[in-house]
Amino acid sequence: MTDTSTFPDPVYRDTVLAPLFEGVKTHYAAYMAVINRAHLVMLVETGILEQETGTEIAAALSAIAAETDLEGLTYTGAHEDYFFYVEDQLKQRLGPDLAGGLHTARSRNDMDHTVFKMALRGRTDAMLRALLTLAEALIAKARAERDTPIVAYTHGQPAQPSTFGHYLGAVIEVLLSDISRLAQARAALDLCPMGAAAITTSGFPIDRSRVADLLGFTAPKQNSYGCIASVDYITGLYSALKLPFLHLGRVVQDMGFWSAFEVGQLYVPNALVQISSIMPQKRNPVPIEHLRHLSSVTVGRCDTMLATMHNTPFTDMNDSEGEVQSAGYGAFETGGRVVALMTALLPACSIRADRVRANADAACVTITELADTLVRRENLSFRQAHEIAAATAQAVIARTAPLARGYDAFVTAFKAQTSRPPALTPEAFAQAVSIETFIRRRTVFGGPAPDALDAALDGYAATAGDLRRAQDISDTRLARAGATLTDAFQTLTELS
């Protein structure tokens, strides 16, 4: 059978090749140019290419960069992809033999994964910096709200008093863990695939470490098969990227609940509230809803990347390339919006003391400290004390009175349980059931008392500082690598 078809089929061109070409223009062309320069410098330094050849190729690459209007390029099918477009440009300037020297000891396979890592590297670094800024803002807010009482909820019901600073400390603790996990996943992006070529490296005496250095990587990725087959840098990254938004989404749920009219302990400032078009009494904290859905979208986009990698062959494949990589960038886009909005919104919110007091009184949230006090002051077992406290709470709730006014109910419950009057005076009772006493007595490691919380926040600040310094070191290394490559390539273009 004679096949008279010609590449590319129009439908394949329009549905696959043209979108891929546009994706390269948008995301990867600049990184491909950097790889071309670094690889060329290495080929000349190792003697694989003669200096004169390298100089001619360098000049041609510079001309292509200066003369190519990326935005104006459209896919015609004349070249399979952008890589071959650049190679054709080199051929037009240098001839096929000389132009072909640039591709010595490399493949589109190792180039692709290097490009993808470079694209992810920049996005991940930006996300890490944004998350650290959020963590730092929350630490500052927690310090400012160290002594601000709140009602803490469990199972959707008022439980115990704490402080806004203590609550934020829990959020910070999780966030810093998430940042650490993302930074650890980021480390996989620092291993360079260049030099793996198609699968098995090359018979030429290439210097993989030199290329890695010039491109800002910490080292080459060791196993050459893994360089083109392992997608753990993708799955690990998106697994780690997912978690901050899954966890922040839970905080967003609390913000919505706390700001609801029936609870009302969180006040969202006017600058972040929208009004109803028909109901003049409404204050709608709509940014909370946007935080919720954008967090969910980000989690979903991360899951899309993981699902796409599932059950794919352990080899070089398009399932982990091109459009798939581009799809993942949406997670960074929506995630970045979440972090920016959360950094603006949560520190701007405040706690309504009147609503905290009202909810605390209505639900007897300090009753646990009464039981604890009875154990200490009346030599009761905790179970006895718990029964007395429960009966006291039931009585004051039934008559919708604050617990502080329930001394008579307490005395009745105490006598019923012990057959004697309590030694606890009305003044001591009122102190035991106050919010301030409850918080002040929680001095155990990790508790909301001022000294315990200060120590925690100091530790969180130190951890954030360490993470920030590590990010600064990485940024400096990338900047130095870029300068080194620029100098080396410039030297090559000037040689004659």
C-alpha positions as CSV (number, residue, x, y, z in Angstrom):
1,M,0.0,0.0,0.0
2,T,1.3,3.4,-0.9
3,D,1.0,6.2,1.6
4,T,0.7,9.5,-0.1
5,S,-0.2,11.6,3.0
6,T,2.1,14.4,4.1
7,F,2.9,15.7,7.6
8,P,1.1,17.3,9.3
9,D,-2.4,16.1,9.0
10,P,-4.6,19.3,9.1
11,V,-6.6,18.1,12.1
12,Y,-3.5,17.0,14.0
13,R,-1.9,20.3,13.2
14,D,-4.8,22.3,14.5
15,T,-5.7,20.2,17.6
16,V,-2.2,19.3,18.8
17,L,0.8,20.9,17.1
18,A,-0.5,24.5,16.8
19,P,-1.5,24.7,20.5
20,L,1.8,23.2,21.5
21,F,3.6,25.8,19.5
22,E,1.7,28.5,21.1
23,G,2.5,27.0,24.5
24,V,6.2,27.1,23.8
25,K,6.0,30.7,22.7
26,T,4.2,31.6,25.9
27,H,6.1,29.5,28.4
28,Y,9.3,28.0,27.1
29,A,11.0,29.8,24.3
30,A,13.1,32.0,26.6
31,Y,14.3,28.9,28.5
32,M,15.1,27.1,25.3
33,A,17.3,30.0,24.3
34,V,19.1,29.9,27.7
35,I,19.7,26.1,27.3
36,N,21.1,26.6,23.8
37,R,23.6,29.1,25.1
38,A,24.7,27.0,28.1
39,H,25.0,23.8,26.0
40,L,27.1,25.7,23.4
41,V,29.4,27.1,26.0
42,M,30.0,23.6,27.4
43,L,30.6,22.1,23.9
44,V,33.3,24.6,23.3
45,E,34.9,24.4,26.7
46,T,35.1,20.6,26.5
47,G,36.6,20.8,22.9
48,I,33.6,18.9,21.4
49,L,33.1,21.9,19.1
50,E,35.9,24.0,17.9
51,Q,36.1,27.5,19.2
52,E,35.5,29.0,15.7
53,T,32.4,26.9,15.2
54,G,31.1,27.9,18.6
55,T,31.6,31.5,17.9
56,E,29.7,31.4,14.7
57,I,26.8,29.5,16.3
58,A,26.8,32.0,19.2
59,A,26.5,34.9,16.8
60,A,23.7,33.2,15.0
61,L,21.8,32.5,18.2
62,S,22.1,36.1,19.2
63,A,20.8,37.2,15.8
64,I,17.8,34.8,16.1
65,A,17.0,36.2,19.5
66,A,17.2,39.7,18.3
67,E,15.2,39.2,15.0
68,T,12.5,36.8,16.1
69,D,9.1,38.3,16.8
70,L,7.7,35.6,19.1
71,E,4.3,37.1,19.4
72,G,4.0,37.4,15.6
73,L,4.9,33.7,15.0
74,T,2.1,31.4,13.9
75,Y,2.3,27.7,13.4
76,T,2.2,26.7,9.7
77,G,3.3,23.1,9.8
78,A,6.5,23.9,8.0
79,H,8.4,22.7,11.1
80,E,7.3,20.1,13.6
81,D,7.7,22.3,16.6
82,Y,9.5,25.4,17.9
83,F,12.8,23.5,18.4
84,F,13.0,22.7,14.7
85,Y,12.0,26.3,13.9
86,V,15.1,27.5,15.7
87,E,17.2,24.8,14.1
88,D,16.0,25.9,10.7
89,Q,16.9,29.5,11.5
90,L,20.4,28.3,12.3
91,K,20.6,26.4,9.1
92,Q,19.6,29.5,7.1
93,R,22.4,31.5,8.7
94,L,25.1,28.9,8.9
95,G,24.3,26.0,6.6
96,P,23.1,22.6,7.7
97,D,26.5,21.1,8.8
98,L,27.6,24.0,11.0
99,A,24.1,24.6,12.4
100,G,23.8,20.9,13.4
101,G,26.8,21.2,15.7
102,L,24.7,22.8,18.4
103,H,22.6,19.6,18.9
104,T,25.7,17.4,19.5
105,A,25.2,15.2,22.6
106,R,21.7,16.3,23.5
107,S,18.0,15.5,22.6
108,R,14.7,17.1,22.8
109,N,14.0,14.7,25.7
110,D,16.5,16.1,28.1
111,M,15.9,19.6,26.8
112,D,12.2,19.3,27.5
113,H,12.4,18.3,31.1
114,T,15.0,20.9,31.7
115,V,12.8,23.5,30.3
116,F,9.9,22.3,32.3
117,K,11.9,22.4,35.5
118,M,13.1,25.9,34.8
119,A,9.5,27.0,34.2
120,L,8.3,25.4,37.4
121,R,11.3,26.7,39.4
122,G,10.3,30.3,38.8
123,R,6.7,29.7,39.7
124,T,7.5,27.7,42.8
125,D,10.0,30.3,44.0
126,A,7.3,33.0,43.6
127,M,4.8,30.9,45.5
128,L,7.3,30.2,48.3
129,R,8.0,33.9,48.7
130,A,4.2,34.7,48.7
131,L,3.5,32.0,51.3
132,L,6.3,33.3,53.5
133,T,5.0,36.8,53.3
134,L,1.6,35.4,54.4
135,A,3.2,33.6,57.3
136,E,5.1,36.7,58.4
137,A,1.9,38.8,58.2
138,L,0.0,36.2,60.3
139,I,2.8,36.1,62.9
140,A,2.6,39.9,63.2
141,K,-1.2,39.6,63.5
142,A,-0.9,36.9,66.1
143,R,1.4,39.0,68.2
144,A,-1.0,41.9,68.0
145,E,-3.9,39.6,69.0
146,R,-2.1,37.7,71.6
147,D,-4.5,38.7,74.4
148,T,-7.7,39.0,72.3
149,P,-10.3,36.5,73.5
150,I,-12.3,34.4,71.1
151,V,-14.7,31.5,71.5
152,A,-13.2,28.4,70.0
153,Y,-15.5,25.9,68.4
154,T,-15.5,22.1,68.1
155,H,-18.0,20.2,66.1
156,G,-19.6,23.5,65.2
157,Q,-20.4,24.2,68.8
158,P,-18.9,26.8,71.3
159,A,-16.3,24.9,73.2
160,Q,-13.7,26.9,75.2
161,P,-12.3,30.4,75.2
162,S,-8.9,31.0,73.6
163,T,-7.3,34.0,71.9
164,F,-7.2,35.1,68.4
165,G,-3.4,34.9,68.6
166,H,-3.5,31.3,69.7
167,Y,-5.9,30.4,66.9
168,L,-3.6,32.1,64.4
169,G,-0.6,30.3,65.9
170,A,-2.2,27.0,64.9
171,V,-2.8,28.4,61.3
172,I,0.8,29.5,61.2
173,E,2.2,26.2,62.4
174,V,0.4,24.4,59.6
175,L,1.4,27.0,57.0
176,L,5.1,26.8,57.9
177,S,4.9,23.0,57.6
178,D,3.3,23.4,54.2
179,I,6.0,25.9,53.1
180,S,8.7,23.4,54.3
181,R,7.1,20.6,52.3
182,L,6.9,22.8,49.2
183,A,10.5,23.8,49.6
184,Q,11.5,20.2,49.9
185,A,9.6,19.4,46.7
186,R,11.3,22.4,45.1
187,A,14.7,20.7,45.7
188,A,13.8,18.2,43.0
189,L,13.7,21.0,40.5
190,D,17.3,21.8,41.2
191,L,18.6,18.6,39.6
192,C,19.4,19.2,35.9
193,P,18.4,16.6,33.2
194,M,20.7,18.1,30.5
195,G,23.2,15.5,29.3
196,A,20.8,12.6,29.5
197,A,20.2,13.1,25.8
198,A,17.6,10.7,24.5
199,I,18.0,8.1,27.3
200,T,21.5,7.0,28.0
201,T,23.7,10.2,27.9
202,S,26.3,10.4,25.1
203,G,29.5,9.0,23.8
204,F,30.9,12.6,23.7
205,P,32.9,13.8,26.8
206,I,30.2,16.3,27.9
207,D,30.4,18.1,31.2
208,R,27.0,17.8,32.8
209,S,27.9,19.7,35.9
210,R,29.0,22.7,33.9
211,V,25.7,22.9,32.1
212,A,23.8,22.5,35.4
213,D,25.8,25.3,37.0
214,L,25.2,27.6,34.0
215,L,21.5,27.0,34.2
216,G,21.3,27.6,38.0
217,F,20.8,24.0,39.0
218,T,22.6,22.6,42.1
219,A,23.7,19.4,40.2
220,P,22.9,17.1,37.3
221,K,20.1,14.6,38.0
222,Q,22.1,11.4,38.2
223,N,20.3,8.6,36.4
224,S,19.9,9.4,32.7
225,Y,16.9,7.2,32.3
226,G,15.3,8.9,35.2
227,C,16.0,12.3,33.7
228,I,13.6,11.6,30.9
229,A,11.2,9.2,32.6
230,S,10.8,10.2,36.2
231,V,8.0,12.6,36.7
232,D,8.3,12.7,40.5
233,Y,9.4,16.3,40.3
234,I,5.9,17.0,38.9
235,T,3.9,14.7,41.2
236,G,5.9,15.7,44.3
237,L,5.6,19.4,43.5
238,Y,1.9,19.4,42.9
239,S,1.3,17.2,45.9
240,A,3.1,19.7,48.1
241,L,1.5,22.7,46.3
242,K,-2.0,21.3,47.0
243,L,-1.6,21.2,50.8
244,P,-1.4,25.0,51.6
245,F,-4.7,25.5,49.8
246,L,-6.4,22.5,51.2
247,H,-5.4,23.7,54.7
248,L,-6.1,27.4,54.1
249,G,-9.5,26.4,52.8
250,R,-10.3,25.1,56.3
251,V,-9.4,28.5,57.8
252,V,-11.6,30.2,55.2
253,Q,-14.5,28.1,56.4
254,D,-13.9,29.3,59.9
255,M,-13.8,32.9,58.7
256,G,-17.2,32.5,57.0
257,F,-18.7,30.9,60.1
258,W,-17.2,33.4,62.5
259,S,-18.4,36.4,60.4
260,A,-21.9,35.0,60.1
261,F,-24.6,37.1,61.8
262,E,-25.5,34.4,64.3
263,V,-21.8,34.2,65.5
264,G,-20.4,37.5,64.6
265,Q,-17.1,37.3,66.4
266,L,-15.0,38.1,63.3
267,Y,-15.4,41.6,61.9
268,V,-14.5,42.1,58.2
269,P,-13.7,45.8,57.4
270,N,-15.8,47.8,55.0
271,A,-13.1,47.8,52.4
272,L,-13.6,44.0,52.0
273,V,-17.4,43.9,52.3
274,Q,-19.9,44.1,49.5
275,I,-23.5,45.2,49.8
276,S,-26.7,43.8,48.6
277,S,-28.4,45.4,45.6
278,I,-31.8,45.1,47.3
279,M,-31.3,44.4,51.1
280,P,-29.7,47.5,52.7
281,Q,-28.9,45.8,56.0
282,K,-26.6,43.2,54.4
283,R,-22.8,43.2,54.9
284,N,-21.5,40.4,52.7
285,P,-17.9,39.4,53.3
286,V,-17.7,38.2,49.7
287,P,-13.8,37.9,49.6
288,I,-14.2,34.9,52.0
289,E,-16.3,33.1,49.3
290,H,-13.7,33.9,46.7
291,L,-11.0,32.5,48.9
292,R,-13.0,29.4,49.4
293,H,-13.6,28.7,45.7
294,L,-10.2,29.7,44.5
295,S,-8.6,27.4,47.1
296,S,-10.8,24.6,45.9
297,V,-10.0,25.3,42.3
298,T,-6.3,25.3,43.1
299,V,-6.6,21.9,44.9
300,G,-8.5,20.6,41.9
301,R,-5.8,21.7,39.5
302,C,-3.1,20.1,41.5
303,D,-5.1,16.9,41.5
304,T,-5.5,17.1,37.8
305,M,-1.7,16.9,37.4
306,L,-1.5,13.9,39.7
307,A,-4.3,12.1,37.9
308,T,-2.7,12.8,34.5
309,M,0.5,11.1,35.7
310,H,-1.3,8.1,37.0
311,N,-0.6,4.7,35.2
312,T,1.5,6.3,32.5
313,P,4.6,4.4,31.2
314,F,7.9,4.9,33.0
315,T,9.5,6.4,30.0
316,D,9.6,9.7,28.0
317,M,6.1,10.5,27.0
318,N,3.9,13.4,26.1
319,D,1.6,12.8,29.1
320,S,4.0,14.8,31.2
321,E,5.0,17.4,28.7
322,G,3.7,20.4,26.7
323,E,0.1,21.1,27.4
324,V,0.0,19.0,30.6
325,Q,2.8,21.2,32.1
326,S,1.0,24.3,31.0
327,A,-2.3,23.1,32.6
328,G,-0.5,22.9,35.9
329,Y,0.5,26.5,35.8
330,G,-3.2,27.4,36.5
331,A,-2.7,26.1,40.1
332,F,0.0,28.7,40.6
333,E,-2.2,31.4,39.2
334,T,-5.3,30.7,41.4
335,G,-3.1,29.8,44.3
336,G,-1.2,33.1,44.0
337,R,-4.5,35.0,44.1
338,V,-5.6,33.1,47.3
339,V,-2.3,33.9,49.1
340,A,-2.4,37.6,48.1
341,L,-6.1,37.9,49.2
342,M,-5.5,36.1,52.4
343,T,-2.5,38.2,53.2
344,A,-4.7,41.3,52.8
345,L,-7.9,40.0,54.4
346,L,-7.0,38.1,57.5
347,P,-4.7,40.7,59.1
348,A,-7.3,43.4,58.4
349,C,-10.0,41.6,60.3
350,S,-10.7,42.1,64.0
351,I,-12.5,40.3,66.8
352,R,-15.8,41.8,68.2
353,A,-15.4,41.6,71.9
354,D,-19.1,42.1,72.5
355,R,-20.0,39.1,70.5
356,V,-17.3,37.0,72.1
357,R,-18.7,37.8,75.5
358,A,-22.3,37.2,74.5
359,N,-21.4,33.8,72.9
360,A,-19.2,32.8,75.8
361,D,-22.0,33.7,78.3
362,A,-24.7,31.9,76.3
363,A,-22.7,28.7,76.0
364,C,-20.8,28.6,79.4
365,V,-17.5,28.1,77.6
366,T,-15.4,28.6,80.7
367,I,-17.1,25.8,82.6
368,T,-14.0,23.5,82.2
369,E,-12.0,25.8,84.4
370,L,-14.6,25.6,87.1
371,A,-14.2,21.9,87.1
372,D,-10.4,22.2,87.2
373,T,-10.7,24.7,90.1
374,L,-12.9,22.4,92.1
375,V,-10.3,19.7,91.8
376,R,-7.6,22.0,93.0
377,R,-9.5,23.9,95.7
378,E,-12.1,21.4,96.9
379,N,-10.1,18.2,96.7
380,L,-12.7,16.5,94.4
381,S,-12.0,14.0,91.7
382,F,-12.3,15.4,88.2
383,R,-15.4,13.2,87.6
384,Q,-17.2,14.7,90.7
385,A,-16.1,18.2,89.6
386,H,-17.3,17.5,86.1
387,E,-20.7,16.5,87.3
388,I,-21.0,19.7,89.4
389,A,-19.9,21.9,86.6
390,A,-22.3,20.2,84.1
391,A,-25.2,20.7,86.5
392,T,-24.2,24.4,87.0
393,A,-24.0,25.0,83.2
394,Q,-27.4,23.3,82.6
395,A,-29.0,25.5,85.2
396,V,-27.6,28.9,84.0
397,I,-28.2,28.0,80.3
398,A,-31.8,27.1,81.1
399,R,-32.4,30.6,82.5
400,T,-30.2,32.3,79.9
401,A,-28.0,33.8,82.5
402,P,-24.2,34.3,82.2
403,L,-22.1,31.7,84.1
404,A,-20.6,34.5,86.3
405,R,-24.1,35.0,87.8
406,G,-24.6,31.3,88.5
407,Y,-23.1,31.0,91.9
408,D,-26.4,29.9,93.5
409,A,-26.8,27.2,90.8
410,F,-23.2,26.1,91.6
411,V,-23.9,25.9,95.3
412,T,-27.0,23.8,94.7
413,A,-25.1,21.4,92.3
414,F,-22.1,21.2,94.7
415,K,-24.3,20.2,97.7
416,A,-26.2,17.7,95.7
417,Q,-22.9,16.0,94.7
418,T,-20.9,16.3,97.9
419,S,-23.6,16.8,100.7
420,R,-21.6,19.8,101.9
421,P,-21.3,23.5,101.0
422,P,-18.4,24.6,98.8
423,A,-15.4,26.5,100.2
424,L,-15.3,28.5,97.0
425,T,-16.6,32.0,97.6
426,P,-18.7,34.0,95.2
427,E,-15.6,36.1,94.3
428,A,-13.5,33.0,93.7
429,F,-16.3,31.5,91.6
430,A,-16.5,34.6,89.4
431,Q,-12.8,34.6,88.9
432,A,-12.7,30.9,88.1
433,V,-15.3,31.2,85.3
434,S,-13.9,34.4,83.7
435,I,-12.4,34.2,80.2
436,E,-9.2,36.0,81.4
437,T,-8.6,33.4,84.1
438,F,-9.3,30.5,81.8
439,I,-6.7,31.8,79.3
440,R,-4.1,32.9,81.9
441,R,-4.1,29.4,83.5
442,R,-3.4,27.6,80.2
443,T,0.4,27.9,80.7
444,V,1.3,24.5,79.4
445,F,3.5,24.2,76.3
446,G,1.4,25.1,73.3
447,G,-1.4,26.8,75.3
448,P,-2.9,30.3,74.9
449,A,-1.4,31.9,78.1
450,P,0.8,34.9,77.2
451,D,4.2,33.3,78.0
452,A,3.4,30.1,76.2
453,L,2.1,31.8,73.2
454,D,5.0,34.3,73.0
455,A,7.4,31.4,73.0
456,A,5.5,29.7,70.2
457,L,5.4,32.8,68.1
458,D,9.1,33.4,68.6
459,G,9.7,29.9,67.3
460,Y,7.4,30.4,64.3
461,A,9.2,33.6,63.5
462,A,12.6,31.8,63.7
463,T,11.4,29.1,61.4
464,A,10.0,31.6,58.9
465,G,13.3,33.4,59.0
466,D,15.2,30.2,58.2
467,L,12.9,29.5,55.3
468,R,13.3,33.1,54.0
469,R,17.1,32.9,54.2
470,A,17.1,29.6,52.3
471,Q,14.9,31.2,49.6
472,D,17.3,34.2,49.4
473,I,20.2,31.8,49.0
474,S,18.4,30.0,46.1
475,D,17.6,33.3,44.5
476,T,21.2,34.5,44.7
477,R,22.4,31.3,43.2
478,L,20.1,31.7,40.2
479,A,21.1,35.3,39.7
480,R,24.8,34.4,39.8
481,A,24.3,31.5,37.3
482,G,22.5,33.8,35.0
483,A,25.4,36.4,35.2
484,T,28.0,33.6,34.7
485,L,26.2,32.3,31.6
486,T,25.8,35.8,30.1
487,D,29.6,36.4,30.6
488,A,30.6,33.0,29.2
489,F,28.3,33.3,26.1
490,Q,29.4,36.9,25.5
491,T,33.0,35.9,25.6
492,L,32.2,33.2,23.1
493,T,30.6,35.6,20.7
494,E,33.6,37.9,20.9
495,L,36.2,35.3,20.1
496,S,37.5,35.2,16.6
